[in-house]
């Protein structure tokens, strides 16, 4: 065994396959990032070119093109699930800031519009050893470019179906030791009906603005600041509450009901390098302030408030010579989450409640040339409400001179109960249980990839298997309501993810993904997790890129869902959601060096489909607009 490892290490040092220059920053606490082809776990990067060419407006649409991701959206809440885990098992970051709603424990992707010059990194598998709670399924990080990375001024304006207007603007640059990037997006739509046979059109409008500032007072010292604000107002419909109605439990037109979601996020980070860059230090502080309220035609009907303050210190020491390099990182986090029920009736709980968590992390990485890498991490969390937890992760990757890469990873994860799971929800039907235990998970994966060299792309496949213990469920007690409890059954998720990213010529780009998922809870199929999900994007640019066109096909297989249509509200009826295929076509034409005309048609086949039981999704739509750049 030892001799075999020495032979592999020797080949790794000798092989001269050029490394993939895609750098992933999300799965590493050193702040330096890791080349994508040296990560043993599964990672997908959606670059800014893909976001722009596919004319992505809702970021959740781009995530449909990532292996292992299932998307389900309704007005006011768009969820993603990684590898069959729950929506609140996904840690979501924006420029390093944790943005999940501290009250609900997850992030609403309907509030995130794509900026110019941005990218997305998706790490799948347990990442709690790096990030702590919430990262059982993985991590999604949305990263905007700094002014030094993407300088310039741009603006975009478009309009189209459903009385939709969408706009964005970006100004970025660098001067001396200072760089800045200011962005703003806005969207307003008249919407479409989302109730079966309904006529009420659900409109929405939202805005977001961000500032990303950087300064380098000295060559070895950098300061970064991020401030982001978002607001979303979205109409929504209620479920029929009359047991005598034939549509009991289904979505019905509910005139005048709407949701408001306001969020403010911020981060400040300082980085200092010593010993010629071999010893780095980073100190950061971040906050999140989220407010959600619902309204009927006459008054506010419910609301909640959530806040998060987090401080982190990371230090990394790099040592080694030649082709053998080591990286040792130690990190510490201190987080305080605060929650308050703002329901006008005062249901569930009153006043602010808090949960404090401190965590320490140790991470080690070994690089053997450009072709072999090994990593391990361990984290211990101290929680003010729950028992302390220790999570771990190991991963390894080896690439042969032929371009074939083998990789594997294994780890554990933890998710602390959310505030409404502990203390109840404002609708009076979901009751809290302060005695809940954290959910824990353990899983592993193994994959193979083939790089074709010379920038021609790669293909790959991964098998994964996870087991979730103490899953939090809501059991119905007649005459009382739904009460949170830890399941005694083990939930399991396993499957296969495949992808192909091909660059046949400078003009052609093909990206494809397919996922097979087998997810079970107590022997039953998990809801809103299709067994089959696939996507295909084909992009063509003429030489010189004067114009181009992209076709994107996204298939969502049949999925189970719960339908609360048996009066009185109690145990749900398990139903099947039909599969659907969304076909989009985009095109753009450069009128001049600074002005571009673009347009797209979404859902060309005019599919009528439901992502969630009885919530009807929009049909065919067309949009056109102009983009200006300097």
C-alpha positions as CSV (number, residue, x, y, z in Angstrom):
1,X,0.0,0.0,0.0
2,X,2.8,2.4,1.0
3,X,4.8,1.6,-2.1
4,X,1.8,2.1,-4.4
5,X,1.2,5.5,-2.8
6,X,4.9,6.4,-3.4
7,X,4.6,5.4,-7.1
8,X,1.5,7.4,-7.6
9,X,3.1,10.4,-5.9
10,X,6.2,10.1,-8.1
11,X,4.1,10.0,-11.2
12,X,2.2,13.1,-10.0
13,X,5.4,15.0,-9.6
14,X,6.7,13.9,-13.0
15,X,3.5,14.5,-15.0
16,X,3.3,17.8,-16.9
17,X,-0.4,18.0,-17.7
18,X,-1.4,21.7,-17.6
19,X,-3.7,22.4,-14.6
20,X,-7.2,23.7,-14.9
21,X,-7.0,27.4,-14.1
22,X,-10.5,27.6,-12.6
23,X,-10.0,28.6,-9.0
24,X,-12.7,27.7,-6.4
25,X,-12.7,29.7,-3.2
26,X,-15.7,28.3,-1.5
27,X,-14.4,24.9,-0.1
28,X,-11.4,26.4,1.6
29,X,-10.7,28.5,4.6
30,X,-7.3,29.8,3.5
31,X,-8.8,32.5,1.3
32,X,-6.4,31.6,-1.5
33,X,-8.7,29.2,-3.3
34,X,-8.1,25.8,-4.8
35,X,-7.8,24.8,-8.5
36,X,-11.0,23.0,-9.4
37,X,-9.1,19.9,-10.6
38,X,-7.4,19.4,-7.2
39,X,-10.7,19.2,-5.2
40,X,-11.7,15.6,-4.3
41,X,-15.4,16.6,-3.8
42,X,-17.9,17.6,-6.4
43,X,-17.8,21.2,-7.5
44,X,-19.5,23.1,-10.4
45,X,-18.7,26.6,-11.4
46,X,-21.1,28.6,-13.5
47,X,-19.0,31.3,-15.0
48,X,-20.0,34.8,-16.0
49,X,-20.0,33.9,-19.7
50,X,-22.6,31.2,-19.1
51,X,-24.8,33.5,-17.0
52,X,-24.6,36.2,-19.7
53,X,-25.1,34.0,-22.8
54,X,-28.1,32.1,-21.2
55,X,-29.5,35.5,-20.2
56,X,-30.1,34.4,-16.7
57,X,-32.2,36.7,-14.6
58,X,-33.3,34.5,-11.7
59,X,-30.2,32.8,-10.4
60,X,-32.2,29.7,-9.5
61,X,-32.7,29.1,-13.3
62,X,-28.9,28.8,-13.7
63,X,-28.7,26.3,-10.8
64,X,-31.0,23.9,-12.8
65,X,-27.9,23.3,-15.0
66,X,-25.9,22.0,-12.0
67,X,-25.7,18.2,-11.4
68,X,-27.4,17.2,-8.1
69,X,-29.6,20.3,-7.9
70,X,-33.4,20.2,-7.7
71,X,-35.3,23.6,-7.9
72,X,-38.9,24.1,-6.7
73,X,-40.4,27.6,-6.7
74,X,-43.6,29.3,-5.7
75,X,-44.4,33.1,-5.4
76,X,-42.5,34.3,-2.4
77,X,-40.2,31.3,-2.0
78,X,-37.8,29.5,-4.4
79,X,-36.0,26.6,-2.9
80,X,-33.1,24.4,-4.1
81,X,-32.1,21.0,-2.8
82,X,-28.7,19.4,-3.2
83,X,-28.5,15.6,-3.6
84,X,-31.9,15.1,-2.1
85,X,-31.4,17.0,1.1
86,X,-33.8,19.6,2.4
87,X,-33.8,23.3,1.3
88,X,-32.5,24.3,4.7
89,X,-29.6,21.9,4.4
90,X,-27.9,24.2,1.8
91,X,-25.6,27.0,3.0
92,X,-25.9,30.0,0.7
93,X,-23.2,32.7,0.6
94,X,-23.1,35.9,-1.3
95,X,-19.5,37.3,-1.5
96,X,-18.7,35.3,1.6
97,X,-21.8,36.5,3.6
98,X,-24.2,33.9,5.0
99,X,-27.6,35.0,3.6
100,X,-30.1,32.4,4.8
101,X,-33.1,33.9,6.7
102,X,-32.2,33.3,10.4
103,X,-35.8,32.7,11.2
104,X,-36.7,30.2,8.4
105,X,-33.2,28.8,8.2
106,X,-32.9,28.9,4.4
107,X,-32.5,31.5,1.6
108,X,-35.3,32.5,-0.8
109,X,-33.7,32.4,-4.3
110,X,-36.6,34.4,-5.8
111,X,-35.0,37.5,-4.1
112,X,-31.7,37.1,-6.0
113,X,-31.3,38.5,-9.5
114,X,-28.1,37.9,-11.4
115,X,-25.6,40.8,-11.7
116,X,-23.2,41.5,-14.5
117,X,-19.8,39.9,-14.1
118,X,-20.8,37.3,-11.5
119,X,-20.3,33.6,-11.1
120,X,-21.6,30.7,-8.9
121,X,-19.7,28.0,-7.1
122,X,-21.7,24.9,-6.0
123,X,-20.0,22.4,-3.7
124,X,-22.0,19.2,-3.1
125,X,-21.7,16.9,-0.2
126,X,-21.2,17.6,3.6
127,X,-19.3,20.8,4.2
128,X,-19.9,21.3,7.9
129,X,-16.3,20.6,8.7
130,X,-15.6,23.9,7.0
131,X,-18.7,26.0,7.6
132,X,-20.6,24.3,10.5
133,X,-24.4,24.0,10.6
134,X,-26.6,24.3,7.4
135,X,-24.0,22.7,5.1
136,X,-25.3,19.1,5.1
137,X,-26.2,19.1,1.4
138,X,-23.5,21.5,0.3
139,X,-22.7,25.1,-0.3
140,X,-23.8,27.6,-3.0
141,X,-21.8,30.8,-3.2
142,X,-22.7,33.7,-5.5
143,X,-19.6,35.8,-6.2
144,X,-19.6,39.2,-7.8
145,X,-16.4,40.5,-9.5
146,X,-14.4,43.3,-7.9
147,X,-13.6,46.5,-9.8
148,X,-10.1,45.3,-10.5
149,X,-11.3,42.0,-11.9
150,X,-14.0,43.5,-14.2
151,X,-13.6,47.2,-14.6
152,X,-16.1,49.3,-16.7
153,X,-19.6,50.7,-16.8
154,X,-22.6,48.8,-18.1
155,X,-26.4,49.0,-18.1
156,X,-29.1,46.7,-19.3
157,X,-32.8,47.3,-20.0
158,X,-35.4,44.7,-21.2
159,X,-39.1,44.2,-21.3
160,X,-41.5,41.5,-22.4
161,X,-44.3,39.2,-21.5
162,X,-46.5,39.5,-18.4
163,X,-45.8,43.3,-18.4
164,X,-42.2,42.6,-17.3
165,X,-39.5,45.2,-17.1
166,X,-36.0,44.2,-16.0
167,X,-33.0,46.5,-15.6
168,X,-29.5,46.4,-14.2
169,X,-26.5,48.8,-13.9
170,X,-22.8,48.3,-12.9
171,X,-20.0,50.7,-12.4
172,X,-16.6,49.3,-11.5
173,X,-12.9,50.2,-11.6
174,X,-9.6,50.6,-9.9
175,X,-7.3,53.5,-9.2
176,X,-4.0,53.0,-7.4
177,X,-4.6,51.0,-4.2
178,X,-8.4,51.3,-4.3
179,X,-11.0,49.4,-6.3
180,X,-14.8,49.5,-6.3
181,X,-17.8,47.8,-7.9
182,X,-21.3,49.2,-7.6
183,X,-24.3,47.2,-8.9
184,X,-28.0,47.5,-9.0
185,X,-30.8,45.4,-10.4
186,X,-34.6,45.9,-10.6
187,X,-37.5,43.9,-11.9
188,X,-41.2,44.4,-12.1
189,X,-43.8,42.0,-13.6
190,X,-47.5,41.8,-13.8
191,X,-47.3,38.1,-13.4
192,X,-49.6,35.2,-14.4
193,X,-52.2,33.2,-12.5
194,X,-50.8,30.4,-10.4
195,X,-54.0,28.8,-9.1
196,X,-55.5,26.0,-11.2
197,X,-58.3,27.7,-13.3
198,X,-57.4,30.9,-11.5
199,X,-57.5,34.4,-13.0
200,X,-55.6,36.5,-10.4
201,X,-52.2,37.5,-11.9
202,X,-49.5,37.4,-9.3
203,X,-47.2,40.3,-9.8
204,X,-44.0,41.1,-8.1
205,X,-41.4,43.8,-8.0
206,X,-37.9,43.8,-6.4
207,X,-34.7,45.7,-6.3
208,X,-31.2,45.0,-5.1
209,X,-28.1,47.1,-4.8
210,X,-24.6,46.2,-3.7
211,X,-21.2,47.9,-3.1
212,X,-18.0,45.9,-3.1
213,X,-15.0,48.0,-2.1
214,X,-11.3,47.0,-1.8
215,X,-8.1,48.7,-0.7
216,X,-4.5,47.6,-0.7
217,X,-2.6,50.0,1.7
218,X,0.5,47.8,1.4
219,X,1.5,44.9,-0.9
220,X,0.8,42.4,1.8
221,X,-2.3,44.0,3.3
222,X,-5.8,44.1,1.8
223,X,-9.2,45.4,3.0
224,X,-12.5,44.4,1.6
225,X,-16.0,45.6,2.3
226,X,-19.3,44.4,1.0
227,X,-22.8,45.9,1.5
228,X,-25.9,44.5,-0.1
229,X,-29.6,45.4,0.1
230,X,-32.5,43.6,-1.4
231,X,-36.3,44.1,-1.4
232,X,-39.0,41.9,-2.8
233,X,-42.7,42.4,-2.9
234,X,-44.6,39.4,-4.3
235,X,-48.3,38.6,-4.6
236,X,-49.2,35.1,-3.4
237,X,-52.3,33.0,-3.1
238,X,-53.7,31.1,-0.1
239,X,-55.0,27.5,0.1
240,X,-58.8,26.8,0.2
241,X,-59.7,26.4,3.8
242,X,-63.4,25.4,3.4
243,X,-63.6,21.6,3.9
244,X,-66.9,21.6,1.8
245,X,-65.1,23.0,-1.2
246,X,-64.0,20.6,-4.0
247,X,-60.7,22.6,-4.1
248,X,-60.0,22.2,-0.4
249,X,-56.3,22.4,0.3
250,X,-55.5,23.7,-3.2
251,X,-54.2,27.1,-4.2
252,X,-57.0,29.5,-4.9
253,X,-57.2,33.2,-6.0
254,X,-56.7,35.3,-2.9
255,X,-57.0,39.0,-4.0
256,X,-54.9,41.5,-2.0
257,X,-52.5,39.0,-0.3
258,X,-48.8,39.7,-0.8
259,X,-45.4,39.2,0.9
260,X,-42.6,41.7,1.6
261,X,-39.0,40.6,2.1
262,X,-36.4,43.1,3.0
263,X,-32.8,42.1,3.7
264,X,-29.5,44.0,4.4
265,X,-26.2,42.2,4.5
266,X,-22.7,43.4,5.2
267,X,-19.1,42.2,5.5
268,X,-15.7,43.7,6.4
269,X,-12.5,41.7,5.9
270,X,-8.8,42.4,6.4
271,X,-6.0,40.1,5.1
272,X,-2.4,40.3,6.1
273,X,0.4,38.2,4.6
274,X,3.7,37.6,6.4
275,X,6.9,35.6,5.7
276,X,6.8,36.4,2.0
277,X,3.2,35.2,1.7
278,X,3.8,31.9,3.5
279,X,1.8,32.9,6.6
280,X,-1.5,34.6,6.0
281,X,-4.1,36.0,8.4
282,X,-7.7,37.1,7.8
283,X,-10.1,38.8,10.2
284,X,-13.7,39.3,9.1
285,X,-17.1,40.4,10.5
286,X,-20.4,40.1,8.8
287,X,-24.1,40.6,9.5
288,X,-27.5,39.8,8.1
289,X,-30.8,41.6,8.9
290,X,-33.9,40.0,7.3
291,X,-37.6,41.1,7.7
292,X,-40.5,39.2,6.2
293,X,-44.2,40.3,6.4
294,X,-47.4,39.0,4.8
295,X,-50.5,41.1,4.2
296,X,-54.1,40.7,3.3
297,X,-56.2,43.5,1.7
298,X,-56.8,45.2,5.1
299,X,-53.7,44.7,7.3
300,X,-50.4,42.9,8.0
301,X,-51.2,39.2,8.8
302,X,-47.9,37.8,9.9
303,X,-44.2,38.6,10.2
304,X,-40.8,37.6,11.5
305,X,-37.4,39.2,12.0
306,X,-34.0,37.6,11.9
307,X,-30.5,38.8,12.5
308,X,-27.0,37.2,12.4
309,X,-23.7,38.6,13.5
310,X,-20.6,36.5,12.8
311,X,-16.9,37.1,13.3
312,X,-14.1,34.9,11.9
313,X,-10.4,34.5,12.1
314,X,-8.4,32.4,9.7
315,X,-4.7,31.8,9.6
316,X,-2.8,29.7,7.0
317,X,0.8,28.5,7.0
318,X,2.2,27.3,3.7
319,X,5.4,25.2,3.6
320,X,7.2,22.7,1.4
321,X,9.5,22.8,-1.5
322,X,9.4,21.8,-5.1
323,X,6.4,19.7,-6.1
324,X,5.4,18.8,-2.5
325,X,3.5,21.6,-0.9
326,X,1.6,21.8,2.4
327,X,-1.1,24.1,3.6
328,X,-2.3,24.2,7.2
329,X,-5.2,26.4,8.2
330,X,-6.7,27.1,11.6
331,X,-9.9,29.1,11.9
332,X,-12.3,30.2,14.6
333,X,-15.9,31.5,14.2
334,X,-18.3,33.2,16.6
335,X,-21.9,33.5,15.5
336,X,-25.0,34.9,17.2
337,X,-28.4,34.4,15.5
338,X,-31.4,36.3,16.8
339,X,-35.1,35.7,16.1
340,X,-38.4,37.5,16.8
341,X,-41.9,36.6,16.0
342,X,-43.6,39.7,14.5
343,X,-47.0,38.2,14.1
344,X,-49.7,40.8,15.0
345,X,-51.6,38.1,17.0
346,X,-48.4,37.3,19.0
347,X,-48.7,33.6,18.3
348,X,-45.8,31.1,18.9
349,X,-43.4,33.3,21.0
350,X,-42.8,36.9,21.9
351,X,-39.6,38.9,22.2
352,X,-36.2,38.0,20.8
353,X,-34.6,34.7,21.2
354,X,-30.9,33.9,20.5
355,X,-28.6,31.0,19.7
356,X,-24.9,31.4,20.0
357,X,-22.4,29.1,18.3
358,X,-18.6,29.1,18.4
359,X,-16.5,26.8,16.2
360,X,-12.9,26.0,15.7
361,X,-11.6,24.5,12.4
362,X,-8.4,22.7,11.5
363,X,-7.8,22.1,7.8
364,X,-4.8,20.4,6.1
365,X,-4.0,20.3,2.3
366,X,-1.2,18.4,0.6
367,X,-0.4,19.1,-3.1
368,X,1.9,16.8,-5.0
369,X,2.7,18.5,-8.2
370,X,-0.2,19.6,-10.4
371,X,-1.9,16.2,-10.4
372,X,-2.4,14.9,-6.9
373,X,-4.0,16.5,-3.9
374,X,-5.3,15.4,-0.5
375,X,-7.3,17.4,2.1
376,X,-8.7,16.9,5.5
377,X,-10.7,19.1,7.9
378,X,-12.2,18.8,11.3
379,X,-14.5,21.2,13.2
380,X,-15.8,21.4,16.7
381,X,-18.8,23.5,17.5
382,X,-19.9,24.8,20.9
383,X,-23.6,25.7,20.9
384,X,-25.6,27.6,23.6
385,X,-28.7,25.4,23.2
386,X,-27.6,22.0,21.9
387,X,-24.8,19.5,22.6
388,X,-21.4,20.2,21.1
389,X,-20.7,18.6,17.7
390,X,-17.6,17.5,15.8
391,X,-17.7,17.2,12.1
392,X,-15.0,16.0,9.6
393,X,-14.2,15.8,6.0
394,X,-11.5,14.1,3.9
395,X,-10.9,14.2,0.2
396,X,-8.4,13.2,-2.4
397,X,-7.8,13.6,-6.1
398,X,-5.3,12.2,-8.6
399,X,-4.9,12.9,-12.3
400,X,-3.0,10.7,-14.7
401,X,-1.0,12.0,-17.6
402,X,-3.8,10.9,-19.9
403,X,-6.1,13.5,-18.4
404,X,-8.1,11.0,-16.4
405,X,-8.8,12.1,-12.9
406,X,-10.0,9.9,-10.0
407,X,-11.4,11.6,-6.9
408,X,-13.2,10.7,-3.7
409,X,-14.5,12.5,-0.6
410,X,-16.3,11.6,2.6
411,X,-17.6,13.7,5.5
412,X,-20.2,14.4,8.1
413,X,-22.7,17.3,8.6
414,X,-24.9,18.9,11.2
415,X,-28.0,21.1,11.0
416,X,-29.3,22.7,14.2
417,X,-33.1,23.0,14.5
418,X,-34.6,26.3,13.2
419,X,-36.5,28.8,15.3
420,X,-40.0,27.8,14.1
421,X,-39.1,24.2,14.6
422,X,-38.2,25.0,18.2
423,X,-40.9,27.5,19.0
424,X,-43.6,27.2,16.4
425,X,-44.8,29.1,13.3
426,X,-47.1,32.0,13.1
427,X,-50.0,30.3,11.4
428,X,-51.0,28.4,14.6
429,X,-50.9,25.0,13.0
430,X,-47.2,24.2,13.4
431,X,-46.2,23.9,17.0
432,X,-42.6,24.1,18.2
433,X,-40.6,21.5,20.2
434,X,-37.7,23.0,22.2
435,X,-36.4,19.5,22.9
436,X,-35.4,18.8,19.3
437,X,-32.0,17.4,18.5
438,X,-29.8,18.5,15.6
439,X,-29.9,16.6,12.4
440,X,-26.7,14.8,11.5
441,X,-25.5,13.3,8.2
442,X,-22.7,11.2,6.9
443,X,-21.9,10.5,3.3
444,X,-19.3,9.7,0.7
445,X,-18.7,10.0,-3.0
446,X,-16.4,8.8,-5.7
447,X,-15.9,10.2,-9.2
448,X,-14.0,10.0,-12.5
449,X,-13.4,12.8,-15.0
450,X,-11.7,12.9,-18.3
451,X,-10.0,16.1,-19.5
452,X,-9.5,16.4,-23.2
453,X,-6.7,19.0,-23.0
454,X,-6.1,22.2,-24.9
455,X,-9.2,23.8,-23.4
456,X,-11.5,21.3,-25.2
457,X,-13.4,20.5,-22.1
458,X,-14.1,17.5,-19.9
459,X,-16.7,14.9,-19.0
460,X,-17.3,13.2,-15.7
461,X,-19.5,11.0,-13.4
462,X,-19.9,10.7,-9.6
463,X,-21.7,8.2,-7.4
464,X,-22.7,9.5,-4.0
465,X,-24.4,8.1,-0.9
466,X,-25.7,9.9,2.2
467,X,-27.5,8.9,5.4
468,X,-29.4,11.5,7.5
469,X,-30.2,10.8,11.2
470,X,-32.7,12.5,13.5
471,X,-34.4,14.2,10.6
472,X,-36.8,16.9,11.9
473,X,-40.4,16.1,10.8
474,X,-43.8,17.5,11.7
475,X,-46.2,14.8,13.0
476,X,-49.9,15.6,13.0
477,X,-51.7,15.2,16.4
478,X,-55.5,15.4,16.0
479,X,-56.9,18.4,17.8
480,X,-53.5,19.9,18.4
481,X,-51.8,20.5,15.1
482,X,-48.4,19.7,13.6
483,X,-45.6,19.1,16.2
484,X,-41.9,19.0,15.4
485,X,-40.1,15.7,16.2
486,X,-36.9,13.9,15.4
487,X,-37.6,10.9,13.2
488,X,-36.4,7.5,14.4
489,X,-36.0,6.4,10.8
490,X,-32.9,7.0,8.8
491,X,-33.3,9.0,5.6
492,X,-31.0,8.0,2.7
493,X,-30.0,9.7,-0.5
494,X,-27.9,8.1,-3.2
495,X,-27.4,8.6,-6.9
496,X,-25.3,9.4,-9.9
497,X,-24.3,12.8,-11.3
498,X,-22.9,13.2,-14.8
499,X,-21.7,16.2,-16.7
500,X,-20.1,17.2,-20.0
501,X,-18.5,20.6,-20.7
502,X,-17.2,20.7,-24.2
503,X,-15.5,23.4,-26.3
504,X,-15.5,21.8,-29.7
505,X,-14.2,24.9,-31.5
506,X,-13.8,28.5,-30.3
507,X,-17.4,29.1,-31.6
508,X,-19.2,26.2,-30.0
509,X,-19.8,25.6,-26.3
510,X,-21.8,22.6,-25.0
511,X,-22.7,22.0,-21.3
512,X,-24.8,19.1,-20.2
513,X,-25.8,17.5,-16.9
514,X,-27.8,14.6,-15.7
515,X,-28.7,13.4,-12.2
516,X,-30.3,10.2,-11.1
517,X,-31.5,10.4,-7.4
518,X,-32.9,7.8,-5.1
519,X,-34.1,9.7,-1.9
520,X,-36.1,8.0,0.8
521,X,-37.5,9.0,4.2
522,X,-38.8,6.1,6.3
523,X,-39.1,4.1,3.0
524,X,-41.1,6.7,1.2
525,X,-40.0,8.9,-1.7
526,X,-38.9,12.3,-0.6
527,X,-41.0,15.2,-1.9
528,X,-40.0,17.6,-4.7
529,X,-36.9,15.6,-5.5
530,X,-37.2,14.2,-9.1
531,X,-35.6,10.9,-9.8
532,X,-34.3,12.3,-13.1
533,X,-33.1,15.8,-13.8
534,X,-31.2,16.9,-16.9
535,X,-30.1,20.0,-18.8
536,X,-28.4,20.8,-22.1
537,X,-27.0,24.2,-23.2
538,X,-25.6,24.7,-26.7
539,X,-24.0,28.0,-27.4
540,X,-22.7,29.3,-30.8
541,X,-20.6,32.5,-31.3
542,X,-19.6,33.7,-34.8
543,X,-15.8,34.4,-35.1
544,X,-15.3,37.8,-33.6
545,X,-18.4,37.3,-31.4
546,X,-20.5,39.9,-33.3
547,X,-23.5,37.7,-32.6
548,X,-24.4,34.5,-30.9
549,X,-27.2,32.3,-29.9
550,X,-27.9,29.8,-27.2
551,X,-30.5,27.0,-26.7
552,X,-31.1,25.6,-23.2
553,X,-33.2,22.6,-22.5
554,X,-34.0,21.7,-18.9
555,X,-35.9,18.5,-18.0
556,X,-37.5,17.8,-14.6
557,X,-38.7,14.3,-14.1
558,X,-41.8,13.2,-12.1
559,X,-41.6,14.0,-8.4
560,X,-43.7,13.3,-5.3
561,X,-45.3,16.0,-3.3
562,X,-47.7,16.3,-0.3
563,X,-51.2,17.5,-0.9
564,X,-53.2,18.6,2.2
565,X,-56.5,18.0,0.5
566,X,-58.1,15.6,3.0
567,X,-60.2,17.6,5.6
568,X,-59.5,18.4,8.2
569,X,-55.9,19.4,7.7
570,X,-53.9,16.4,8.8
571,X,-51.7,13.8,7.3
572,X,-51.1,14.8,3.7
573,X,-51.9,12.7,0.6
574,X,-48.9,11.8,-1.4
575,X,-49.3,12.8,-5.0
576,X,-47.2,12.8,-8.2
577,X,-46.1,15.9,-10.1
578,X,-45.8,15.4,-13.8
579,X,-42.5,15.7,-15.5
580,X,-41.8,18.7,-17.8
581,X,-39.3,20.0,-20.3
582,X,-38.4,23.7,-20.5
583,X,-36.9,24.9,-23.8
584,X,-35.4,28.4,-24.0
585,X,-33.8,30.2,-26.9
586,X,-31.5,33.3,-26.6
587,X,-29.8,35.5,-29.1
588,X,-27.7,38.6,-29.0
589,X,-26.2,40.9,-31.7
590,X,-23.5,43.6,-31.1
591,X,-24.7,46.8,-32.8
592,X,-21.4,48.6,-32.0
593,X,-18.5,48.3,-29.7
594,X,-20.7,49.6,-26.9
595,X,-24.2,48.6,-27.7
596,X,-25.8,45.1,-27.9
597,X,-29.3,44.0,-28.8
598,X,-30.6,40.7,-27.2
599,X,-33.7,38.7,-26.9
600,X,-35.0,35.4,-25.6
601,X,-38.0,33.1,-25.6
602,X,-38.6,31.0,-22.4
603,X,-40.7,27.8,-22.3
604,X,-41.0,27.7,-26.1
605,X,-43.1,24.5,-25.8
606,X,-45.6,26.4,-23.6
607,X,-45.4,23.6,-21.0
608,X,-48.1,23.7,-18.3
609,X,-46.4,22.3,-15.2
610,X,-46.3,22.5,-11.4
611,X,-43.1,22.6,-9.3
612,X,-45.2,22.4,-6.1
613,X,-48.7,20.8,-5.9
614,X,-51.5,23.1,-7.2
615,X,-49.1,26.0,-7.9
616,X,-49.2,26.5,-11.7
617,X,-46.0,27.9,-13.3
618,X,-45.9,30.5,-16.1
619,X,-46.3,29.5,-19.8
620,X,-44.4,30.8,-22.9
621,X,-42.7,34.2,-22.6
622,X,-40.6,36.5,-24.8
623,X,-38.3,39.3,-23.8
624,X,-36.0,41.8,-25.7
625,X,-33.6,44.5,-24.6
626,X,-30.4,46.5,-25.0
627,X,-27.1,46.3,-23.1
628,X,-24.6,49.2,-23.1
629,X,-21.0,48.9,-22.1
630,X,-18.0,51.2,-21.7
